[in-house]
Amino acid sequence: MGSDPDGKASGTADWYRRAAVELAQTSEVQVAWARGVAGDDAVVALLDELPREHRQPSLLFSVMHLLDVPEAPWSEVRDWLVAEWPRVAAVARERRTQTNEVGRCAPLLAALDRIPGPLALIELGASAGLCLGVDRYAYRFDDEPMIGHGEPVLVCATSGEGRAPTALPEIVWRCGVDLAPLALDDAGDVAWLEALLPPDRPERLARLRAASARLAEDPPHLVAGDALEALPALAAAAPSGASLVVLALGTLVYLDPAARLEVLRLCGELGARIVTLEPVAALPPVRDALAGLSAPEPSPFVLALDAVPLAYVSAHGDRLSWLSAVGQPGVASGQL
Ligand SMILES: C[S@@+](CC[C@H](N)C(=O)[O-])C[C@H]1O[C@@H](n2cnc3c(N)ncnc32)[C@H](O)[C@@H]1O
């Protein structure tokens, strides 16, 4: 994801060096760009002109994609980047990383399956709201029968001891909040949403477009604002008679560490369940609860319900590895 989960400031070159490792499963093109930036003092100096949060690797790469960076070796990309820097910097200053990864709906479905319905959903950091359409997509967990119908089909390979979902949830109300919600009927927002995907992952672009088409039939209500500030009013607007569930998928990592904990506390106070899919280091209560648990395929990202870890998940939701107490398969996941 290229974010900064523990909130520690480090040099820009180091940030890109780490991103080159983290992006290995995401995009070969971006790995080459990350390595190129990390080893180039002049490019790092340009990036350092930007506010720290706007130097993020994923953001730079999305801006380059939006502005039609050439498909070429790093030396040519580097010359383009330096020549185009004023344009790149202007967009990087005004945009933020808002990748709306519909693949995360597969692990989300697995967590929602553990909450009695009907459900009312509030997504924090909803981007364009695609994950709020979790009940409108089709799913295939391993070799199990398909859940739902139509496109996109979200495929998820699981490992470990746990219960994969068998049905879609009943969602009676949904809304989202984002600092800058993206509108699926705005050409500039759609271009940004698509630029947020790596240029060498056409299957993710196809999935995004299919999900956008499904969501556009009846788009969820999205409000502009800060997640923590908006949460009480959104919760008050939810209907009674439904389980209120707050979703935070790749979002809390962008809040400061105290605000992340406050979101968890507030959910308890509001009587809401909270599903998180965040880097391990971003949420100390989830990280601490991992002690004594194990899963066949560890990952930097954890799916948790009310801060109880359920599974390790790949960054884009296509792999899920159930956590269980060491020596007691299924304790952490199957019994919730
Ligand atoms: C990486 S995107 C994840 C989007 C979506 N949850 C998903 O999983 O596909 C993070 C989103 O959080 C939003 N965001 C960051 N800080 C926020 C804040 N303090 N309040 C509300 N939204 C925020 C960003 O604008 C961005 O759209």
PDBQT file of the ligand as one rigid body, heavy atoms in Angstrom, charges set to zero:
ROOT
HETATM    1  C1  LIG A 401      -6.580   3.617   0.486  1.00  0.00    +0.000 C 
HETATM    2  S1  LIG A 401      -8.159   4.369   0.368  1.00  0.00    +0.000 S 
HETATM    3  C2  LIG A 401      -9.207   2.992   0.793  1.00  0.00    +0.000 C 
HETATM    4  C3  LIG A 401     -10.584   3.122   0.186  1.00  0.00    +0.000 C 
HETATM    5  C4  LIG A 401     -11.549   1.984   0.502  1.00  0.00    +0.000 C 
HETATM    6  N1  LIG A 401     -11.797   1.891   1.930  1.00  0.00    +0.000 N 
HETATM    7  C5  LIG A 401     -11.068   0.649  -0.026  1.00  0.00    +0.000 C 
HETATM    8  O1  LIG A 401     -10.654  -0.203   0.768  1.00  0.00    +0.000 OA
HETATM    9  O2  LIG A 401     -11.118   0.426  -1.213  1.00  0.00    +0.000 OA
HETATM   10  C6  LIG A 401      -8.237   5.379   1.843  1.00  0.00    +0.000 C 
HETATM   11  C7  LIG A 401      -9.351   6.398   1.808  1.00  0.00    +0.000 C 
HETATM   12  O3  LIG A 401      -9.425   7.029   3.083  1.00  0.00    +0.000 OA
HETATM   13  C8  LIG A 401      -9.685   8.402   2.898  1.00  0.00    +0.000 C 
HETATM   14  N2  LIG A 401      -9.264   9.104   4.130  1.00  0.00    +0.000 N 
HETATM   15  C9  LIG A 401      -8.006   9.294   4.572  1.00  0.00    +0.000 A 
HETATM   16  N3  LIG A 401      -8.033   9.959   5.744  1.00  0.00    +0.000 NA
HETATM   17  C10 LIG A 401      -9.340  10.190   6.044  1.00  0.00    +0.000 A 
HETATM   18  C11 LIG A 401     -10.019  10.823   7.118  1.00  0.00    +0.000 A 
HETATM   19  N4  LIG A 401      -9.351  11.363   8.141  1.00  0.00    +0.000 N 
HETATM   20  N5  LIG A 401     -11.364  10.858   7.110  1.00  0.00    +0.000 NA
HETATM   21  C12 LIG A 401     -12.050  10.323   6.060  1.00  0.00    +0.000 A 
HETATM   22  N6  LIG A 401     -11.466   9.708   5.010  1.00  0.00    +0.000 NA
HETATM   23  C13 LIG A 401     -10.124   9.630   5.008  1.00  0.00    +0.000 A 
HETATM   24  C14 LIG A 401      -8.923   8.769   1.647  1.00  0.00    +0.000 C 
HETATM   25  O4  LIG A 401      -9.437   9.939   1.043  1.00  0.00    +0.000 OA
HETATM   26  C15 LIG A 401      -9.134   7.516   0.791  1.00  0.00    +0.000 C 
HETATM   27  O5  LIG A 401     -10.266   7.628  -0.051  1.00  0.00    +0.000 OA
ENDROOT
TORSDOF 0
